[in-house]
Amino acid sequence: MKKTLLRTTAGILAVCLLFSSCSSTTQIVTIPPGAKLYINGEYYGETPYTYTDTKIVGSSNIVNIKKEGYKDFNTSFSRNEEVDIGAIIGGIILWVPFLWTMKYKPIRTYELEPE
């Protein structure tokens, strides 16, 4: 009974670790706030904005930020900025999570330039 419970608990923890390690989040902040945010050509909302995805290591995102009275700001970020320990542990157990061993920086701030 104890072995079955221990194995079940370990399995549930491994699956939780696997799924939590696949996503990565970064907060996009602008100075001043309230700019329109486009990621990969799609409108996401106004800044500050919390962006989350499950892309694999090395995936890039093209960012366009627009605010009236300010120059458009264009940049990009990739999923290779920080190591994700949870995904490495999950990868040792199940191999597949090695595709998600890197994650985004937790916050990125962009200062917009007046026109």
C-alpha positions in Angstrom: 0.0 0.0 0.0 2.8 2.5 1.0 4.8 1.7 -2.2 1.8 2.2 -4.4 1.0 5.5 -2.7 4.6 6.6 -3.0 4.8 5.7 -6.7 1.5 7.5 -7.4 2.6 10.6 -5.6 6.0 10.6 -7.4 4.2 10.2 -10.7 1.9 13.0 -10.0 4.8 15.3 -9.0 6.7 14.4 -12.1 3.8 15.2 -14.4 3.2 18.5 -12.6 6.9 19.4 -12.9 6.8 18.5 -16.6 3.8 20.7 -17.4 4.8 23.6 -15.2 8.3 23.7 -16.8 7.0 23.9 -20.4 5.7 27.5 -20.1 7.7 30.6 -19.6 6.5 34.1 -18.6 8.0 37.5 -19.0 6.4 40.9 -18.0 6.8 43.6 -20.7 6.9 47.1 -19.2 7.2 50.4 -21.0 8.1 53.9 -19.8 5.6 55.5 -20.1 3.0 52.7 -19.5 -0.1 52.2 -21.7 1.6 51.5 -25.0 0.0 49.1 -27.5 1.9 45.8 -27.6 2.2 43.6 -30.7 4.0 40.3 -30.5 4.7 38.5 -33.8 2.3 40.9 -35.5 -0.6 40.1 -33.2 -2.1 42.7 -30.8 -1.8 41.6 -27.2 -3.0 44.6 -25.2 -1.4 47.6 -23.4 1.7 47.6 -21.3 2.4 46.5 -18.7 1.6 43.0 -20.1 2.5 39.6 -18.8 3.3 37.3 -21.7 3.4 33.5 -21.4 4.0 30.8 -24.0 5.2 27.2 -24.3 7.6 27.6 -27.2 10.8 25.5 -27.2 14.3 26.7 -26.6 15.6 29.3 -29.1 12.2 30.4 -30.3 12.0 34.1 -30.9 9.3 36.7 -30.6 9.2 40.0 -32.6 7.9 42.9 -30.5 6.4 46.1 -31.7 5.4 48.8 -29.2 3.4 51.9 -30.2 2.2 54.9 -28.3 0.8 58.1 -29.6 3.4 60.9 -29.4 6.3 58.4 -29.2 8.5 56.7 -31.8 7.5 53.1 -32.6 9.8 50.7 -30.7 10.8 47.4 -32.3 12.8 44.6 -30.6 12.8 40.9 -30.1 13.4 38.3 -27.4 14.2 34.6 -27.4 13.6 31.7 -25.1 17.2 31.3 -24.3 17.8 33.9 -21.5 17.7 31.9 -18.3 18.0 28.3 -17.3 14.8 26.5 -16.1 15.9 24.0 -13.5 12.5 22.3 -13.3 12.6 21.5 -17.0 16.1 20.0 -16.6 14.9 17.8 -13.8 11.9 16.8 -15.8 14.2 16.1 -18.8 16.3 13.7 -16.8 13.1 11.8 -15.9 11.2 12.0 -19.2 13.7 13.4 -21.9 11.1 15.5 -23.7 11.3 18.6 -21.3 14.8 19.3 -22.6 13.1 21.3 -25.3 12.1 23.8 -22.6 15.3 24.0 -20.5 15.6 27.7 -21.1 13.1 30.5 -20.3 12.6 34.2 -20.7 13.9 36.9 -18.3 11.1 37.6 -15.7 10.8 41.3 -16.7 11.9 43.5 -19.5 11.5 47.3 -19.5 11.6 49.5 -22.6 11.8 53.2 -22.5 9.9 54.9 -25.4 11.4 58.0 -27.1 9.2 61.0 -27.7 8.7 62.0 -31.3 
